[in-house]
Amino acid sequence: MKVVIDEEKCVAAGQCVAAAADVFDQREEDGVVVLLNENPPTELADDVRNAAAVCPALAIHIKE
């Protein structure tokens, strides 16, 4: 699994961090998503998929 984010689409809602805090964070200055691990371990795959699903801006893309 590879995670790709589109910072231009991010609306800083923080749903990704709530769903997968080991993979996503937010910049302090504007709340835009920060990708902590573009290749998360298998045990986090469901959390990452959930984060992509709940992102209101559809800024998270997963390549399997």
C-alpha positions as CSV (number, residue, x, y, z in Angstrom):
1,M,0.0,0.0,0.0
2,K,1.2,3.5,-0.9
3,V,-0.5,6.6,0.4
4,V,-0.6,9.8,-1.7
5,I,-2.0,13.1,-0.5
6,D,-3.1,16.1,-2.5
7,E,-2.3,19.1,-0.2
8,E,-4.0,21.4,-2.6
9,K,-7.4,19.7,-1.9
10,C,-6.9,19.4,1.9
11,V,-9.4,21.4,3.9
12,A,-7.8,20.8,7.3
13,A,-10.7,18.9,8.7
14,G,-8.5,16.5,10.6
15,Q,-10.6,13.4,9.9
16,C,-7.5,11.6,8.6
17,V,-5.6,12.2,11.9
18,A,-8.6,10.9,13.9
19,A,-8.8,7.8,11.8
20,A,-5.0,7.0,11.5
21,A,-2.8,9.1,13.7
22,D,0.2,6.9,13.0
23,V,0.1,7.8,9.3
24,F,-1.3,11.3,9.2
25,D,-0.7,14.6,11.1
26,Q,-1.5,18.2,10.5
27,R,0.7,21.3,10.1
28,E,0.3,23.6,13.0
29,E,0.2,26.8,11.0
30,D,-2.7,25.9,8.7
31,G,-3.9,22.4,9.6
32,V,-3.1,20.9,6.2
33,V,-2.4,17.1,6.3
34,V,1.1,15.8,6.8
35,L,1.9,12.3,5.6
36,L,4.0,10.6,8.2
37,N,4.3,7.2,6.4
38,E,3.6,6.8,2.7
39,N,4.0,3.0,3.1
40,P,2.2,2.1,6.3
41,P,2.4,-1.4,7.7
42,T,-0.3,-3.9,6.9
43,E,-1.9,-3.6,10.4
44,L,-2.7,0.0,9.7
45,A,-4.3,-0.6,6.2
46,D,-7.9,-0.6,7.4
47,D,-7.3,2.7,9.3
48,V,-5.7,4.3,6.3
49,R,-8.6,3.2,4.0
50,N,-11.0,4.6,6.6
51,A,-9.1,7.9,6.6
52,A,-9.4,8.1,2.8
53,A,-13.1,7.3,3.0
54,V,-13.9,10.0,5.6
55,C,-11.8,12.8,4.1
56,P,-14.3,15.5,3.1
57,A,-12.0,16.8,0.4
58,L,-11.0,13.4,-1.1
59,A,-7.4,14.4,-0.7
60,I,-6.1,11.0,0.2
61,H,-5.4,8.4,-2.5
62,I,-4.3,4.8,-1.9
63,K,-2.4,2.7,-4.4
64,E,-2.5,-1.0,-3.6
